[in-house]
Amino acid sequence: MVKVDALGNLVDPDEARYHLLRKYLEKYSTVSKIEIVCRDDEVDRFVEVIRDFARTGERGDGRVFVGEIVRTVQIRTGKEGEEAL
């Protein structure tokens, strides 16, 4: 899991970000990004579980993106495809 820190619309690349953090600390939020790789037959279940348990009903609940993995290779063993999962 990758942790992403964000200030949303308050981020201005031309401004000193640390200044923004101090000035708008009360609006600072922590956002998480989850990436899951699974078999095709598991996709709908993962989407359902994420949707059901991550939903707060508030803005910023997020999105689920489903994409195709073209190739998977396990570095240590050299296994490929589903065997690499």
Secondary structure, DSSP 8 states (H G I E B T S, - for coil): -EEEEE-GGG--TTS-HHHHHHHTGGG-EEEEE------GGGHHHHHHHHHHHH--SSTT------------B-TTT--BGGGG-
